[in-house]
Structures are given as structure tokens and as C-alpha cells.
Amino acid sequence: MLVLLDCRMSSWSGVGRYTTGLARALAARDDIELVPVTSEFFAEEFPSVRPRSEIMRNMVLDLQGMNTMRPWRVAIEEYLMTEFSFLRASDLANSARVA
């Protein structure tokens, strides 16, 4: 999943805690099977070298007052509820408690 995050993000560890909480909430459901994988799983189909820093900022949009990305949690939750309609709002609420 490609995730674009706004400047209100505190850290990648915050995103990690959120997704870990979501995984735990989903693992508690009987109708979902989670299969852990590492980056190696995707290496053949999506080869890429991670940059030293993944921080990106669009200074021109900032200067023009047009950098209006939504908070990352709102964007992720909308994506999950749209693309995975079997999820329940409680699944997402449980993950937010961990982050």
C-alpha cells in the first residue's frame, strides 16, 4: 500500500503502531486470516532500494497555501472502508487505541 502522509504525522513509528493495532484487531476476527510477510515477499515484483530518508515535503505547495492533505488517519480509514467494505468501524477504532 502506498501511503501519502500529511505534515501532521508525528513519526513512522506512529504509523507503525496504528497498523499494528489494526492488524491485531483484524486478527481477532474469525473471518480474516492475516499472513505475515517481509519486504522480501515483494522484492521480485516491486524491486526498490529504500532511500536514506523518506521525508518529502512540497515547499511550493506550502508557500502557496495549497498543501491541504487530510490527516493520515482519516485518509487510511477512508481507503480501508472503501476498498475493504467488510471491515467494521470497530476494527478501525480498535487500531486507533494502539497508535
N, C-alpha and C positions, 0 to 999 in steps of 0.2 A: 504494500500500500504506500503510495506516495503521499506524504503529509506535508502540506504547507502550513507553517505556523506563523501567527502574528507576533508582533514585538512584545506582547504582554506575556509571552511564555517565560516562565522562570528558569527552566533548565530542561535538558533532555531527560534528566532523572525524574522530573515531574511527569513527563510524558510516559516514561517507563513505568512509574508507579501506577499511573492511570490505566495503561494497557495491561499491566499485571493484575490489577483489580478486576478489569473486565474479563480477563482470561479465567480468573478464579470464579467469578460469578457465572460464567458460561459453563465451566467445568462442573459446577454444582447441579446443572440441569441434566436430566436423563436423556433428553432428545438431541444432545450435541456431543460430538466426540472431538476433543482437541488433540492434535498430533504435534508435539514439539519438533521443531526443525532448527538447524543452524543456518548461517549465511551460506554455507557450502551447498545446501539444498538448492539454492537459486543461482549458483555460480555459473553453471553451463548456459542457462537460458538468458541470464541477466548479468553478464560479467562487468564488473566495475571496480575500480580502486577507490577506496574511501579517501576523501580529501583530508588534509590535516585539520581543517576547520570547516564545519558545515554551516557556519553562521553566514547568512546572506541578508542584506538589507538594501532596499531600493531607495537610495538617498534622493533621487529626483522626485519620486512619488511623495516622499516625506516633505521635501521643500515646497511642493505644490499643494500640500494638504490633501493628497489623493490616496494615501496609503490607508485604506479603510478595510483591511481584512478583519473578519469576525474573530472573536476569541476562539482559540483552537479547540477547546472542549465542545463548543457549540457546533463547529464545523464537523468534527469527528462524529458527534452524536447524530447529527442530521444525515451524514453519509451512511452510518450504520443502520439507522431506522429506515432509510430509503432503499438501500441495496440489500439489506438483510431483514426483510419485513417480519420474519418470525421472531425477531428479538422483542423483548418486552422492555418497557420503560424501566422496570425494576432492575433489569440486568445492568443498564447503564447507571442507574442510581447507586447500585452496589459498588460499581467500579469507581465512582466519584468519591466514595468514602475513603478509599485507599489512597488516592492521589493527594 
